[in-house]
Amino acid sequence: MTKNSIMNLFNVYQLYDVTPVKAKDAYVTDDKGVEYLDLYGGHGVVSIGHSHPHYLSKLKKQLDAIGFYSNAVINPLQIELADKLGSISGYPDYSLFLCNSGAEANENALKLASFYTNKKRVITFENSFHGRTSVAVSVTDNPTINAPINSTNPTTFLPLNNIDLVVEELVKGDVCAVIIEGIQGVGGLDEGTTSLFQDLEKICKQFNVILIVDEVQSGYGRSGKFFAHQYHDIKPDIISVAKGMGNGFPIGGVLISPKFKATYGMLGTTFGGNHLACAAGIAVLEVIEKENLMQNVEKVSKYFIKEAQKITQIKNIKGRGLMLGLEFDFEVAELRKKLINQKHIFTGGANNKKLLRILPPLNVKKEHIAMFFKVLKEILNEFVIPA
Ligand SMILES: Cc1ncc(COP(=O)(O)O)c(C=O)c1O
């Protein structure tokens, strides 16, 4: 076989030199046997901890029974998942459309808004991230990941927390949706104020515009409530979910208010809502409920914030629950490298280069956080701030 016959990976990811081969709870082990404390959960995906026994047993049993069939047949697991999700999230009257990722959830949410209003323009916010598919990326504030083909959807970016500017756009009468993250993730943990969320709910109703809250990262208990927008006492028309929903199994969903009437063929997917994905989704909700993970998030979050406040180099603590950001007055790329390479702790970055992003499994323990801060202090004491 010649060398030319080997297919390369399309090289779009800048990789850390770590090769995980197994994982358990809040730890990931690499091919050399080194254990890493996972305070990032693979971009906030690992919600109930790696290799949770209930999750494993449910998935294995499901695989032995039936792994997949398409949406042309009855799948009672979808009904069970919707029922559990409606009840735990406080949205039992909404309906659920199942898909495979966060971008797809937003794509379908925006499509529904456009079907409903028969309009196309979307209002979104500066520093937002909603995914990489066509419409989702067009409402994402990052020109470098928008190709020319994505520029066909009319979109207006506004600064967060200026309701007057939103009203100015809605009066023009061509807007189908306002989309906002529960808490901005990739951007760097900024969030709308309670008055912004409440005013958005009010004016969207007034102008017959659909309010979509993207809870892909901030949902599923990560903020300490099931959805981050529940801190603001509002009910959006559509809520998109993914990440923590399957603890690593690809699954996404759109929660849809009863005001939308479904018609056959309006939305669709081959893989979305398959048997294995539903088994993963059900297992996650069962564990969140049975192990009171939202209470754990609140408890560990308080401890985290208390410990972070003791470190003078930390200039700002952002976010809620276990969706947290530590802001320094220097760029954190080197610090993250030291954390992973020398101290074996995974953390995340953001568009805000001075922010260290923390998204651990929701059952992380205070001991893990204590270990993180001990190590962080050691590094900061010997750290030469990058020029
Ligand atoms: C808020 C938000 N929405 C959407 C997405 C896109 O999700 P996915 O990568 O599953 O398509 C992300 C991913 O980081 C996200 O943080």
PDBQT file of the ligand as one rigid body, heavy atoms in Angstrom, charges set to zero:
ROOT
HETATM    1  C1  LIG A 401     -25.164  28.039  23.099  1.00  0.00    +0.000 C 
HETATM    2  C2  LIG A 401     -24.792  27.066  22.023  1.00  0.00    +0.000 A 
HETATM    3  N1  LIG A 401     -25.648  26.847  21.023  1.00  0.00    +0.000 NA
HETATM    4  C3  LIG A 401     -25.378  25.975  20.032  1.00  0.00    +0.000 A 
HETATM    5  C4  LIG A 401     -24.187  25.276  20.009  1.00  0.00    +0.000 A 
HETATM    6  C5  LIG A 401     -23.900  24.315  18.902  1.00  0.00    +0.000 C 
HETATM    7  O1  LIG A 401     -24.007  23.009  19.360  1.00  0.00    +0.000 OA
HETATM    8  P1  LIG A 401     -23.377  21.802  18.509  1.00  0.00    +0.000 P 
HETATM    9  O2  LIG A 401     -21.916  21.946  18.537  1.00  0.00    +0.000 OA
HETATM   10  O3  LIG A 401     -23.911  20.571  19.222  1.00  0.00    +0.000 OA
HETATM   11  O4  LIG A 401     -23.942  21.920  17.123  1.00  0.00    +0.000 OA
HETATM   12  C6  LIG A 401     -23.260  25.478  21.040  1.00  0.00    +0.000 A 
HETATM   13  C7  LIG A 401     -21.960  24.768  21.043  1.00  0.00    +0.000 C 
HETATM   14  O5  LIG A 401     -21.029  25.108  21.711  1.00  0.00    +0.000 OA
HETATM   15  C8  LIG A 401     -23.567  26.396  22.068  1.00  0.00    +0.000 A 
HETATM   16  O6  LIG A 401     -22.708  26.641  23.075  1.00  0.00    +0.000 OA
ENDROOT
TORSDOF 0
